[in-house]
Amino acid sequence: MNHPDRPGTSHGDLARPVPPTPRVPPVARFADLDLPAEVLRTLTELGVHEPFPIQAATLPNALAGRDVLGRGRTGSGKTLAFGLPLLTRTAGRRAEPKQPLALVLVPTRELAQQVSEALAPYADALRLRMATVVGGISIGRQAAALRDGAEIVVATPGRLHDLIERRACRLGRVRITVLDEADQMCDMGFLPQVTEVLDQVHPDGQRMLFSATLDRDVDDLVRRYLHDPVVHSVDPSAGAVTTMDHHVLVVHGPDRYAVTTEIAARDGRVLLFLDTKHAVDQLTRHLRASGVHAAALHSGKSQPQRTRTLAQFKNGQVTTLVATNVAARGLHVDDLDLVVNVDPPTDPKDYLHRAGRTARAGESGSVVTLVLPGQRREMSRLMAGAGIEPTITKVRSGEAELSRITGAKAPSGTPLDGGPATPRPKNTNTPFRGLGTSKDASRGTGGKSRKANEARKLAEARKAARVRRGG
């Protein structure tokens, strides 16, 4: 249902006009804000001294209870921009069983856990209880956490919908609602669950919506559910980030496997994007057999596996993360300076979200996309749609130009999981079947299967020979 008493809903033309609330100017220091002493002390303890631009602009209005529309890419400090007001304005209240007081809705499990981890120290300081509600983890445990009482819930739409259906969660007392990465939630088909949530929370509550883009679905959410929002667009798109370099590397099909392996063996972390789960797993196995500390991340992994892999990537145990688009949104890793599209993205929005994993919070980074000669024209159109003019370079494995752009180097060849060492790939290798389109990925395991078949046939021939000899 909509709320006719709430200007900005679909019935807003019939509602009594409400004069706009004065906008509060940005601040230069956290100390200039009306934040609890416990929050200021925790900020200092964590080494957070000056607000990022999105925080400086958003915090005064959000703390005053205004609805907020924040536009910009991830990596700008949005979590504290909405998290500190949400926690501050909830402090001192106590949730009844199954009835949270504040809600943060995000599109992916990884982002939910990231938001929860980022806000936990401040919630603890204010003695607020948090519950993270995502798929892939026992729904019974999450229902128990809500039953015990949680003031703040960080949730993905699907799992929250399931808990509401089970009557394990009621949203009528939620007075602060945050939609983070609203455009991705719409892209992933969660719009019905999002509107269901917004129709159930307290009609006079505060809403904060953050999105990289404001396309039709997101614009509809803003018009229906935000009341006189303060708009902040202080964070540029990935294409406008001056600390981010964009490269298109033109490679020949037989050499793409070797190029990818050498990039993965670089010093420092790298995030590799591929289209399919099969391709991710196959490349990861090859990289580990080549001596590269690689790990796979995709929707086929259990949530504990995904959480462990991300933790290992962040602490450096894993240096190469091979992922599908599940990592293209919300994943934040400090000092990640290289993202590689092994499989080119399919549209400008995908490119910008993948690119947004690097050059975050003022740091520098590079985005590299590998293309075959026949893909250059299509990639040029995609880049133009993203507002990016990349540097285009023809490269081959083992060449200095590849190392200059990506830090690529020859892998050690010492396998990490036992088994024979993998020789350094040569330019004459057949193309890696796991890299490229899903059609490529479905063709089998390439040379590995052929070798197995040959060995099986040889063993059968030897057995037949022994039979003939009476052995």
TORKOL-4160 file (C-alpha; in steps of 0.2 Angstrom, whole numbers, padded with zeros to 4 digits, m for minus):
471
<pt num="1" X="0000" Y="0000" Z="0000"/>
<pt num="2" X="0005" Y="0018" Z="m0002"/>
<pt num="3" X="0004" Y="0032" Z="0011"/>
<pt num="4" X="m0007" Y="0046" Z="0005"/>
<pt num="5" X="m0003" Y="0056" Z="0021"/>
<pt num="6" X="0015" Y="0056" Z="0015"/>
<pt num="7" X="0021" Y="0068" Z="0002"/>
<pt num="8" X="0031" Y="0061" Z="m0012"/>
<pt num="9" X="0021" Y="0045" Z="m0013"/>
<pt num="10" X="0010" Y="0041" Z="m0029"/>
<pt num="11" X="m0004" Y="0051" Z="m0020"/>
<pt num="12" X="0008" Y="0066" Z="m0017"/>
<pt num="13" X="m0003" Y="0078" Z="m0028"/>
<pt num="14" X="m0017" Y="0076" Z="m0016"/>
<pt num="15" X="m0007" Y="0078" Z="0000"/>
<pt num="16" X="m0006" Y="0094" Z="0009"/>
<pt num="17" X="0010" Y="0104" Z="0003"/>
<pt num="18" X="0024" Y="0104" Z="0015"/>
<pt num="19" X="0037" Y="0117" Z="0014"/>
<pt num="20" X="0055" Y="0111" Z="0011"/>
<pt num="21" X="0065" Y="0109" Z="0027"/>
<pt num="22" X="0081" Y="0120" Z="0027"/>
<pt num="23" X="0096" Y="0111" Z="0021"/>
<pt num="24" X="0110" Y="0109" Z="0034"/>
<pt num="25" X="0127" Y="0114" Z="0028"/>
<pt num="26" X="0142" Y="0101" Z="0027"/>
<pt num="27" X="0155" Y="0100" Z="0041"/>
<pt num="28" X="0174" Y="0099" Z="0042"/>
<pt num="29" X="0176" Y="0088" Z="0057"/>
<pt num="30" X="0166" Y="0074" Z="0066"/>
<pt num="31" X="0168" Y="0084" Z="0082"/>
<pt num="32" X="0157" Y="0098" Z="0074"/>
<pt num="33" X="0142" Y="0086" Z="0073"/>
<pt num="34" X="0130" Y="0081" Z="0087"/>
<pt num="35" X="0136" Y="0064" Z="0089"/>
<pt num="36" X="0137" Y="0054" Z="0105"/>
<pt num="37" X="0153" Y="0054" Z="0115"/>
<pt num="38" X="0154" Y="0035" Z="0113"/>
<pt num="39" X="0154" Y="0037" Z="0094"/>
<pt num="40" X="0167" Y="0051" Z="0093"/>
<pt num="41" X="0178" Y="0041" Z="0105"/>
<pt num="42" X="0176" Y="0025" Z="0094"/>
<pt num="43" X="0180" Y="0036" Z="0078"/>
<pt num="44" X="0196" Y="0042" Z="0086"/>
<pt num="45" X="0201" Y="0024" Z="0092"/>
<pt num="46" X="0199" Y="0018" Z="0074"/>
<pt num="47" X="0209" Y="0032" Z="0067"/>
<pt num="48" X="0194" Y="0040" Z="0058"/>
<pt num="49" X="0198" Y="0059" Z="0060"/>
<pt num="50" X="0190" Y="0068" Z="0045"/>
<pt num="51" X="0174" Y="0064" Z="0036"/>
<pt num="52" X="0174" Y="0060" Z="0017"/>
<pt num="53" X="0165" Y="0072" Z="0006"/>
<pt num="54" X="0149" Y="0061" Z="0006"/>
<pt num="55" X="0149" Y="0060" Z="0025"/>
<pt num="56" X="0153" Y="0079" Z="0027"/>
<pt num="57" X="0138" Y="0083" Z="0016"/>
<pt num="58" X="0126" Y="0069" Z="0022"/>
<pt num="59" X="0128" Y="0068" Z="0041"/>
<pt num="60" X="0121" Y="0084" Z="0047"/>
<pt num="61" X="0105" Y="0082" Z="0037"/>
<pt num="62" X="0103" Y="0063" Z="0041"/>
<pt num="63" X="0106" Y="0067" Z="0060"/>
<pt num="64" X="0092" Y="0080" Z="0059"/>
<pt num="65" X="0080" Y="0066" Z="0053"/>
<pt num="66" X="0079" Y="0072" Z="0034"/>
<pt num="67" X="0077" Y="0059" Z="0020"/>
<pt num="68" X="0092" Y="0058" Z="0010"/>
<pt num="69" X="0096" Y="0053" Z="m0008"/>
<pt num="70" X="0114" Y="0050" Z="m0011"/>
<pt num="71" X="0120" Y="0047" Z="m0028"/>
<pt num="72" X="0138" Y="0040" Z="m0032"/>
<pt num="73" X="0148" Y="0025" Z="m0034"/>
<pt num="74" X="0154" Y="0014" Z="m0020"/>
<pt num="75" X="0170" Y="0016" Z="m0010"/>
<pt num="76" X="0166" Y="0034" Z="m0005"/>
<pt num="77" X="0162" Y="0031" Z="0014"/>
<pt num="78" X="0143" Y="0029" Z="0012"/>
<pt num="79" X="0142" Y="0016" Z="0026"/>
<pt num="80" X="0146" Y="0029" Z="0039"/>
<pt num="81" X="0136" Y="0042" Z="0030"/>
<pt num="82" X="0120" Y="0033" Z="0034"/>
<pt num="83" X="0126" Y="0021" Z="0048"/>
<pt num="84" X="0131" Y="0035" Z="0061"/>
<pt num="85" X="0114" Y="0044" Z="0060"/>
<pt num="86" X="0105" Y="0027" Z="0060"/>
<pt num="87" X="0114" Y="0022" Z="0076"/>
<pt num="88" X="0114" Y="0039" Z="0084"/>
<pt num="89" X="0095" Y="0041" Z="0081"/>
<pt num="90" X="0091" Y="0023" Z="0087"/>
<pt num="91" X="0102" Y="0024" Z="0103"/>
<pt num="92" X="0093" Y="0023" Z="0120"/>
<pt num="93" X="0078" Y="0013" Z="0112"/>
<pt num="94" X="0075" Y="m0005" Z="0115"/>
<pt num="95" X="0068" Y="m0017" Z="0102"/>
<pt num="96" X="0054" Y="m0029" Z="0106"/>
<pt num="97" X="0056" Y="m0047" Z="0100"/>
<pt num="98" X="0054" Y="m0049" Z="0081"/>
<pt num="99" X="0052" Y="m0030" Z="0079"/>
<pt num="100" X="0068" Y="m0021" Z="0074"/>
<pt num="101" X="0069" Y="m0002" Z="0075"/>
<pt num="102" X="0081" Y="0002" Z="0060"/>
<pt num="103" X="0084" Y="m0007" Z="0044"/>
<pt num="104" X="0098" Y="m0007" Z="0031"/>
<pt num="105" X="0093" Y="m0016" Z="0015"/>
<pt num="106" X="0107" Y="m0021" Z="0003"/>
<pt num="107" X="0108" Y="m0032" Z="m0013"/>
<pt num="108" X="0121" Y="m0045" Z="m0008"/>
<pt num="109" X="0127" Y="m0056" Z="0006"/>
<pt num="110" X="0145" Y="m0049" Z="0005"/>
<pt num="111" X="0139" Y="m0031" Z="0006"/>
<pt num="112" X="0127" Y="m0035" Z="0021"/>
<pt num="113" X="0142" Y="m0043" Z="0031"/>
<pt num="114" X="0153" Y="m0028" Z="0026"/>
<pt num="115" X="0140" Y="m0016" Z="0032"/>
<pt num="116" X="0138" Y="m0025" Z="0048"/>
<pt num="117" X="0157" Y="m0026" Z="0052"/>
<pt num="118" X="0159" Y="m0008" Z="0048"/>
<pt num="119" X="0145" Y="m0003" Z="0060"/>
<pt num="120" X="0148" Y="m0015" Z="0074"/>
<pt num="121" X="0161" Y="m0005" Z="0084"/>
<pt num="122" X="0149" Y="0010" Z="0085"/>
<pt num="123" X="0134" Y="m0001" Z="0089"/>
<pt num="124" X="0143" Y="m0009" Z="0103"/>
<pt num="125" X="0148" Y="0008" Z="0110"/>
<pt num="126" X="0130" Y="0013" Z="0110"/>
<pt num="127" X="0124" Y="m0004" Z="0117"/>
<pt num="128" X="0114" Y="m0008" Z="0101"/>
<pt num="129" X="0111" Y="m0025" Z="0095"/>
<pt num="130" X="0113" Y="m0029" Z="0077"/>
<pt num="131" X="0107" Y="m0044" Z="0067"/>
<pt num="132" X="0113" Y="m0049" Z="0049"/>
<pt num="133" X="0100" Y="m0057" Z="0039"/>
<pt num="134" X="0106" Y="m0065" Z="0023"/>
<pt num="135" X="0104" Y="m0081" Z="0013"/>
<pt num="136" X="0116" Y="m0096" Z="0014"/>
<pt num="137" X="0116" Y="m0096" Z="0033"/>
<pt num="138" X="0104" Y="m0105" Z="0045"/>
<pt num="139" X="0087" Y="m0095" Z="0044"/>
<pt num="140" X="0083" Y="m0103" Z="0061"/>
<pt num="141" X="0098" Y="m0094" Z="0069"/>
<pt num="142" X="0093" Y="m0078" Z="0061"/>
<pt num="143" X="0075" Y="m0080" Z="0067"/>
<pt num="144" X="0082" Y="m0083" Z="0085"/>
<pt num="145" X="0092" Y="m0067" Z="0084"/>
<pt num="146" X="0077" Y="m0057" Z="0079"/>
<pt num="147" X="0067" Y="m0066" Z="0093"/>
<pt num="148" X="0080" Y="m0061" Z="0106"/>
<pt num="149" X="0078" Y="m0043" Z="0100"/>
<pt num="150" X="0089" Y="m0033" Z="0088"/>
<pt num="151" X="0088" Y="m0014" Z="0086"/>
<pt num="152" X="0097" Y="m0014" Z="0069"/>
<pt num="153" X="0094" Y="m0027" Z="0055"/>
<pt num="154" X="0106" Y="m0027" Z="0040"/>
<pt num="155" X="0097" Y="m0038" Z="0027"/>
<pt num="156" X="0096" Y="m0044" Z="0009"/>
<pt num="157" X="0078" Y="m0043" Z="0002"/>
<pt num="158" X="0076" Y="m0062" Z="m0002"/>
<pt num="159" X="0080" Y="m0068" Z="0016"/>
<pt num="160" X="0071" Y="m0053" Z="0024"/>
<pt num="161" X="0055" Y="m0058" Z="0014"/>
<pt num="162" X="0057" Y="m0076" Z="0020"/>
<pt num="163" X="0057" Y="m0071" Z="0038"/>
<pt num="164" X="0042" Y="m0059" Z="0036"/>
<pt num="165" X="0033" Y="m0074" Z="0028"/>
<pt num="166" X="0037" Y="m0085" Z="0043"/>
<pt num="167" X="0031" Y="m0071" Z="0054"/>
<pt num="168" X="0048" Y="m0070" Z="0062"/>
<pt num="169" X="0050" Y="m0052" Z="0058"/>
<pt num="170" X="0038" Y="m0037" Z="0059"/>
<pt num="171" X="0043" Y="m0020" Z="0052"/>
<pt num="172" X="0030" Y="m0009" Z="0059"/>
<pt num="173" X="0042" Y="m0001" Z="0072"/>
<pt num="174" X="0056" Y="0002" Z="0059"/>
<pt num="175" X="0058" Y="0021" Z="0059"/>
<pt num="176" X="0074" Y="0022" Z="0049"/>
<pt num="177" X="0076" Y="0013" Z="0033"/>
<pt num="178" X="0092" Y="0013" Z="0022"/>
<pt num="179" X="0092" Y="0006" Z="0004"/>
<pt num="180" X="0110" Y="0004" Z="m0001"/>
<pt num="181" X="0115" Y="0000" Z="m0019"/>
<pt num="182" X="0097" Y="0003" Z="m0024"/>
<pt num="183" X="0100" Y="0001" Z="m0042"/>
<pt num="184" X="0108" Y="m0016" Z="m0040"/>
<pt num="185" X="0093" Y="m0022" Z="m0030"/>
<pt num="186" X="0082" Y="m0017" Z="m0044"/>
<pt num="187" X="0094" Y="m0025" Z="m0057"/>
<pt num="188" X="0093" Y="m0041" Z="m0048"/>
<pt num="189" X="0074" Y="m0042" Z="m0048"/>
<pt num="190" X="0072" Y="m0037" Z="m0030"/>
<pt num="191" X="0060" Y="m0022" Z="m0033"/>
<pt num="192" X="0044" Y="m0031" Z="m0027"/>
<pt num="193" X="0053" Y="m0036" Z="m0011"/>
<pt num="194" X="0060" Y="m0018" Z="m0009"/>
<pt num="195" X="0043" Y="m0010" Z="m0011"/>
<pt num="196" X="0035" Y="m0023" Z="0001"/>
<pt num="197" X="0047" Y="m0018" Z="0014"/>
<pt num="198" X="0044" Y="0001" Z="0012"/>
<pt num="199" X="0026" Y="m0002" Z="0013"/>
<pt num="200" X="0028" Y="m0011" Z="0029"/>
<pt num="201" X="0040" Y="0001" Z="0039"/>
<pt num="202" X="0033" Y="0015" Z="0049"/>
<pt num="203" X="0025" Y="0028" Z="0036"/>
<pt num="204" X="0032" Y="0043" Z="0045"/>
<pt num="205" X="0050" Y="0036" Z="0047"/>
<pt num="206" X="0066" Y="0042" Z="0039"/>
<pt num="207" X="0072" Y="0035" Z="0023"/>
<pt num="208" X="0089" Y="0036" Z="0015"/>
<pt num="209" X="0093" Y="0029" Z="m0002"/>
<pt num="210" X="0110" Y="0027" Z="m0010"/>
<pt num="211" X="0113" Y="0022" Z="m0028"/>
<pt num="212" X="0126" Y="0024" Z="m0041"/>
<pt num="213" X="0113" Y="0027" Z="m0055"/>
<pt num="214" X="0095" Y="0034" Z="m0054"/>
<pt num="215" X="0087" Y="0025" Z="m0068"/>
<pt num="216" X="0068" Y="0022" Z="m0070"/>
<pt num="217" X="0065" Y="0010" Z="m0055"/>
<pt num="218" X="0076" Y="0019" Z="m0043"/>
<pt num="219" X="0068" Y="0035" Z="m0048"/>
<pt num="220" X="0051" Y="0028" Z="m0045"/>
<pt num="221" X="0056" Y="0022" Z="m0027"/>
<pt num="222" X="0063" Y="0040" Z="m0024"/>
<pt num="223" X="0046" Y="0048" Z="m0029"/>
<pt num="224" X="0035" Y="0036" Z="m0020"/>
<pt num="225" X="0044" Y="0034" Z="m0003"/>
<pt num="226" X="0056" Y="0048" Z="0000"/>
<pt num="227" X="0049" Y="0064" Z="0007"/>
<pt num="228" X="0057" Y="0081" Z="0002"/>
<pt num="229" X="0075" Y="0072" Z="0002"/>
<pt num="230" X="0091" Y="0081" Z="0003"/>
<pt num="231" X="0101" Y="0076" Z="m0013"/>
<pt num="232" X="0120" Y="0073" Z="m0012"/>
<pt num="233" X="0130" Y="0069" Z="m0028"/>
<pt num="234" X="0147" Y="0073" Z="m0022"/>
<pt num="235" X="0155" Y="0056" Z="m0027"/>
<pt num="236" X="0160" Y="0055" Z="m0046"/>
<pt num="237" X="0156" Y="0039" Z="m0057"/>
<pt num="238" X="0170" Y="0027" Z="m0060"/>
<pt num="239" X="0173" Y="0034" Z="m0077"/>
<pt num="240" X="0177" Y="0051" Z="m0069"/>
<pt num="241" X="0189" Y="0046" Z="m0055"/>
<pt num="242" X="0205" Y="0054" Z="m0060"/>
<pt num="243" X="0215" Y="0041" Z="m0049"/>
<pt num="244" X="0209" Y="0027" Z="m0060"/>
<pt num="245" X="0218" Y="0021" Z="m0076"/>
<pt num="246" X="0208" Y="0011" Z="m0089"/>
<pt num="247" X="0217" Y="0000" Z="m0101"/>
<pt num="248" X="0211" Y="m0012" Z="m0115"/>
<pt num="249" X="0224" Y="m0025" Z="m0119"/>
<pt num="250" X="0222" Y="m0034" Z="m0136"/>
<pt num="251" X="0228" Y="m0052" Z="m0135"/>
<pt num="252" X="0227" Y="m0066" Z="m0147"/>
<pt num="253" X="0216" Y="m0081" Z="m0142"/>
<pt num="254" X="0230" Y="m0094" Z="m0140"/>
<pt num="255" X="0240" Y="m0081" Z="m0129"/>
<pt num="256" X="0226" Y="m0076" Z="m0117"/>
<pt num="257" X="0228" Y="m0090" Z="m0105"/>
<pt num="258" X="0247" Y="m0086" Z="m0103"/>
<pt num="259" X="0243" Y="m0067" Z="m0101"/>
<pt num="260" X="0230" Y="m0070" Z="m0088"/>
<pt num="261" X="0242" Y="m0082" Z="m0078"/>
<pt num="262" X="0256" Y="m0069" Z="m0078"/>
<pt num="263" X="0245" Y="m0055" Z="m0072"/>
<pt num="264" X="0239" Y="m0066" Z="m0058"/>
<pt num="265" X="0257" Y="m0070" Z="m0053"/>
<pt num="266" X="0261" Y="m0051" Z="m0050"/>
<pt num="267" X="0266" Y="m0044" Z="m0033"/>
<pt num="268" X="0251" Y="m0037" Z="m0025"/>
<pt num="269" X="0233" Y="m0041" Z="m0025"/>
<pt num="270" X="0222" Y="m0043" Z="m0041"/>
<pt num="271" X="0204" Y="m0046" Z="m0044"/>
<pt num="272" X="0200" Y="m0056" Z="m0060"/>
<pt num="273" X="0182" Y="m0056" Z="m0067"/>
<pt num="274" X="0175" Y="m0070" Z="m0077"/>
<pt num="275" X="0157" Y="m0074" Z="m0084"/>
<pt num="276" X="0154" Y="m0091" Z="m0077"/>
<pt num="277" X="0156" Y="m0101" Z="m0061"/>
<pt num="278" X="0164" Y="m0115" Z="m0072"/>
<pt num="279" X="0177" Y="m0103" Z="m0079"/>
<pt num="280" X="0181" Y="m0096" Z="m0062"/>
<pt num="281" X="0184" Y="m0113" Z="m0054"/>
<pt num="282" X="0194" Y="m0119" Z="m0069"/>
<pt num="283" X="0206" Y="m0104" Z="m0069"/>
<pt num="284" X="0208" Y="m0105" Z="m0050"/>
<pt num="285" X="0214" Y="m0123" Z="m0051"/>
<pt num="286" X="0226" Y="m0119" Z="m0065"/>
<pt num="287" X="0233" Y="m0103" Z="m0056"/>
<pt num="288" X="0235" Y="m0113" Z="m0040"/>
<pt num="289" X="0244" Y="m0127" Z="m0050"/>
<pt num="290" X="0255" Y="m0113" Z="m0057"/>
<pt num="291" X="0260" Y="m0107" Z="m0039"/>
<pt num="292" X="0248" Y="m0092" Z="m0038"/>
<pt num="293" X="0239" Y="m0090" Z="m0021"/>
<pt num="294" X="0222" Y="m0089" Z="m0030"/>
<pt num="295" X="0204" Y="m0092" Z="m0023"/>
<pt num="296" X="0187" Y="m0093" Z="m0032"/>
<pt num="297" X="0171" Y="m0083" Z="m0027"/>
<pt num="298" X="0154" Y="m0086" Z="m0035"/>
<pt num="299" X="0136" Y="m0090" Z="m0030"/>
<pt num="300" X="0140" Y="m0109" Z="m0031"/>
<pt num="301" X="0150" Y="m0107" Z="m0015"/>
<pt num="302" X="0142" Y="m0108" Z="0002"/>
<pt num="303" X="0141" Y="m0093" Z="0012"/>
<pt num="304" X="0155" Y="m0098" Z="0025"/>
<pt num="305" X="0166" Y="m0102" Z="0010"/>
<pt num="306" X="0163" Y="m0085" Z="0003"/>
<pt num="307" X="0166" Y="m0076" Z="0019"/>
<pt num="308" X="0182" Y="m0086" Z="0022"/>
<pt num="309" X="0189" Y="m0082" Z="0005"/>
<pt num="310" X="0185" Y="m0064" Z="0006"/>
<pt num="311" X="0194" Y="m0063" Z="0023"/>
<pt num="312" X="0209" Y="m0072" Z="0016"/>
<pt num="313" X="0209" Y="m0060" Z="0001"/>
<pt num="314" X="0209" Y="m0045" Z="0013"/>
<pt num="315" X="0222" Y="m0051" Z="0024"/>
<pt num="316" X="0234" Y="m0056" Z="0010"/>
<pt num="317" X="0233" Y="m0075" Z="0012"/>
<pt num="318" X="0225" Y="m0075" Z="m0005"/>
<pt num="319" X="0233" Y="m0063" Z="m0018"/>
<pt num="320" X="0222" Y="m0067" Z="m0033"/>
<pt num="321" X="0203" Y="m0067" Z="m0031"/>
<pt num="322" X="0194" Y="m0075" Z="m0047"/>
<pt num="323" X="0176" Y="m0070" Z="m0047"/>
<pt num="324" X="0160" Y="m0069" Z="m0056"/>
<pt num="325" X="0149" Y="m0053" Z="m0055"/>
<pt num="326" X="0145" Y="m0058" Z="m0037"/>
<pt num="327" X="0160" Y="m0048" Z="m0032"/>
<pt num="328" X="0156" Y="m0033" Z="m0044"/>
<pt num="329" X="0146" Y="m0024" Z="m0031"/>
<pt num="330" X="0149" Y="m0019" Z="m0013"/>
<pt num="331" X="0165" Y="m0028" Z="m0011"/>
<pt num="332" X="0178" Y="m0017" Z="m0002"/>
<pt num="333" X="0196" Y="m0021" Z="0000"/>
<pt num="334" X="0209" Y="m0009" Z="0005"/>
<pt num="335" X="0224" Y="m0006" Z="m0007"/>
<pt num="336" X="0216" Y="m0016" Z="m0021"/>
<pt num="337" X="0225" Y="m0007" Z="m0036"/>
<pt num="338" X="0221" Y="m0019" Z="m0050"/>
<pt num="339" X="0205" Y="m0026" Z="m0057"/>
<pt num="340" X="0205" Y="m0037" Z="m0073"/>
<pt num="341" X="0191" Y="m0041" Z="m0084"/>
<pt num="342" X="0197" Y="m0057" Z="m0091"/>
<pt num="343" X="0179" Y="m0059" Z="m0099"/>
<pt num="344" X="0174" Y="m0042" Z="m0105"/>
<pt num="345" X="0158" Y="m0035" Z="m0096"/>
<pt num="346" X="0142" Y="m0035" Z="m0106"/>
<pt num="347" X="0136" Y="m0017" Z="m0103"/>
<pt num="348" X="0143" Y="0000" Z="m0097"/>
<pt num="349" X="0135" Y="m0002" Z="m0080"/>
<pt num="350" X="0143" Y="m0019" Z="m0077"/>
<pt num="351" X="0160" Y="m0011" Z="m0082"/>
<pt num="352" X="0158" Y="0003" Z="m0070"/>
<pt num="353" X="0153" Y="m0008" Z="m0055"/>
<pt num="354" X="0168" Y="m0020" Z="m0058"/>
<pt num="355" X="0179" Y="m0005" Z="m0060"/>
<pt num="356" X="0172" Y="0002" Z="m0043"/>
<pt num="357" X="0182" Y="m0011" Z="m0034"/>
<pt num="358" X="0198" Y="m0001" Z="m0036"/>
<pt num="359" X="0203" Y="0017" Z="m0033"/>
<pt num="360" X="0191" Y="0018" Z="m0018"/>
<pt num="361" X="0191" Y="0032" Z="m0005"/>
<pt num="362" X="0204" Y="0042" Z="m0014"/>
<pt num="363" X="0217" Y="0028" Z="m0018"/>
<pt num="364" X="0223" Y="0025" Z="m0036"/>
<pt num="365" X="0220" Y="0010" Z="m0046"/>
<pt num="366" X="0219" Y="0002" Z="m0064"/>
<pt num="367" X="0206" Y="m0007" Z="m0073"/>
<pt num="368" X="0212" Y="m0019" Z="m0087"/>
<pt num="369" X="0201" Y="m0027" Z="m0100"/>
<pt num="370" X="0207" Y="m0042" Z="m0111"/>
<pt num="371" X="0199" Y="m0042" Z="m0128"/>
<pt num="372" X="0202" Y="m0052" Z="m0144"/>
<pt num="373" X="0205" Y="m0042" Z="m0160"/>
<pt num="374" X="0187" Y="m0046" Z="m0165"/>
<pt num="375" X="0180" Y="m0039" Z="m0149"/>
<pt num="376" X="0188" Y="m0021" Z="m0151"/>
<pt num="377" X="0174" Y="m0012" Z="m0159"/>
<pt num="378" X="0161" Y="m0019" Z="m0147"/>
<pt num="379" X="0172" Y="m0014" Z="m0132"/>
<pt num="380" X="0175" Y="0003" Z="m0139"/>
<pt num="381" X="0156" Y="0006" Z="m0140"/>
<pt num="382" X="0154" Y="m0001" Z="m0122"/>
<pt num="383" X="0168" Y="0011" Z="m0115"/>
<pt num="384" X="0160" Y="0026" Z="m0124"/>
<pt num="385" X="0143" Y="0021" Z="m0115"/>
<pt num="386" X="0153" Y="0021" Z="m0099"/>
<pt num="387" X="0160" Y="0038" Z="m0103"/>
<pt num="388" X="0178" Y="0031" Z="m0103"/>
<pt num="389" X="0193" Y="0033" Z="m0115"/>
<pt num="390" X="0204" Y="0019" Z="m0111"/>
<pt num="391" X="0222" Y="0016" Z="m0117"/>
<pt num="392" X="0223" Y="0002" Z="m0130"/>
<pt num="393" X="0238" Y="m0008" Z="m0131"/>
<pt num="394" X="0242" Y="m0024" Z="m0140"/>
<pt num="395" X="0252" Y="m0036" Z="m0128"/>
<pt num="396" X="0259" Y="m0053" Z="m0128"/>
<pt num="397" X="0264" Y="m0064" Z="m0113"/>
<pt num="398" X="0282" Y="m0062" Z="m0107"/>
<pt num="399" X="0283" Y="m0044" Z="m0114"/>
<pt num="400" X="0289" Y="m0029" Z="m0105"/>
<pt num="401" X="0274" Y="m0019" Z="m0110"/>
<pt num="402" X="0262" Y="m0031" Z="m0101"/>
<pt num="403" X="0273" Y="m0030" Z="m0085"/>
<pt num="404" X="0273" Y="m0011" Z="m0086"/>
<pt num="405" X="0254" Y="m0010" Z="m0086"/>
<pt num="406" X="0249" Y="m0024" Z="m0074"/>
<pt num="407" X="0265" Y="m0029" Z="m0065"/>
<pt num="408" X="0264" Y="m0046" Z="m0073"/>
<pt num="409" X="0278" Y="m0059" Z="m0071"/>
<pt num="410" X="0281" Y="m0077" Z="m0073"/>
<pt num="411" X="0273" Y="m0088" Z="m0060"/>
<pt num="412" X="0284" Y="m0100" Z="m0049"/>
<pt num="413" X="0276" Y="m0115" Z="m0057"/>
<pt num="414" X="0277" Y="m0124" Z="m0040"/>
<pt num="415" X="0259" Y="m0131" Z="m0036"/>
<pt num="416" X="0251" Y="m0126" Z="m0020"/>
<pt num="417" X="0239" Y="m0141" Z="m0018"/>
<pt num="418" X="0252" Y="m0155" Z="m0023"/>
<pt num="419" X="0253" Y="m0163" Z="m0040"/>
<pt num="420" X="0265" Y="m0160" Z="m0054"/>
<pt num="421" X="0272" Y="m0142" Z="m0057"/>
<pt num="422" X="0264" Y="m0133" Z="m0071"/>
<pt num="423" X="0276" Y="m0126" Z="m0085"/>
<pt num="424" X="0274" Y="m0108" Z="m0089"/>
<pt num="425" X="0262" Y="m0106" Z="m0103"/>
<pt num="426" X="0269" Y="m0103" Z="m0120"/>
<pt num="427" X="0261" Y="m0092" Z="m0134"/>
<pt num="428" X="0258" Y="m0108" Z="m0144"/>
<pt num="429" X="0245" Y="m0115" Z="m0131"/>
<pt num="430" X="0228" Y="m0118" Z="m0137"/>
<pt num="431" X="0215" Y="m0106" Z="m0130"/>
<pt num="432" X="0209" Y="m0108" Z="m0112"/>
<pt num="433" X="0192" Y="m0115" Z="m0114"/>
<pt num="434" X="0186" Y="m0107" Z="m0097"/>
<pt num="435" X="0190" Y="m0090" Z="m0102"/>
<pt num="436" X="0178" Y="m0080" Z="m0113"/>
<pt num="437" X="0159" Y="m0083" Z="m0116"/>
<pt num="438" X="0149" Y="m0096" Z="m0107"/>
<pt num="439" X="0149" Y="m0105" Z="m0124"/>
<pt num="440" X="0168" Y="m0107" Z="m0123"/>
<pt num="441" X="0166" Y="m0112" Z="m0105"/>
<pt num="442" X="0155" Y="m0127" Z="m0109"/>
<pt num="443" X="0166" Y="m0135" Z="m0121"/>
<pt num="444" X="0175" Y="m0146" Z="m0108"/>
<pt num="445" X="0191" Y="m0146" Z="m0099"/>
<pt num="446" X="0202" Y="m0145" Z="m0114"/>
<pt num="447" X="0219" Y="m0153" Z="m0114"/>
<pt num="448" X="0217" Y="m0161" Z="m0097"/>
<pt num="449" X="0202" Y="m0172" Z="m0103"/>
<pt num="450" X="0211" Y="m0177" Z="m0119"/>
<pt num="451" X="0226" Y="m0182" Z="m0109"/>
<pt num="452" X="0215" Y="m0193" Z="m0097"/>
<pt num="453" X="0207" Y="m0201" Z="m0112"/>
<pt num="454" X="0223" Y="m0205" Z="m0120"/>
<pt num="455" X="0230" Y="m0213" Z="m0104"/>
<pt num="456" X="0214" Y="m0223" Z="m0102"/>
<pt num="457" X="0215" Y="m0229" Z="m0120"/>
<pt num="458" X="0234" Y="m0234" Z="m0117"/>
<pt num="459" X="0230" Y="m0243" Z="m0101"/>
<pt num="460" X="0216" Y="m0253" Z="m0110"/>
<pt num="461" X="0228" Y="m0257" Z="m0125"/>
<pt num="462" X="0241" Y="m0264" Z="m0112"/>
<pt num="463" X="0228" Y="m0274" Z="m0103"/>
<pt num="464" X="0222" Y="m0282" Z="m0120"/>
<pt num="465" X="0239" Y="m0286" Z="m0124"/>
<pt num="466" X="0242" Y="m0295" Z="m0108"/>
<pt num="467" X="0226" Y="m0305" Z="m0111"/>
<pt num="468" X="0232" Y="m0310" Z="m0128"/>
<pt num="469" X="0248" Y="m0316" Z="m0120"/>
<pt num="470" X="0239" Y="m0325" Z="m0107"/>
<pt num="471" X="0246" Y="m0314" Z="m0093"/>
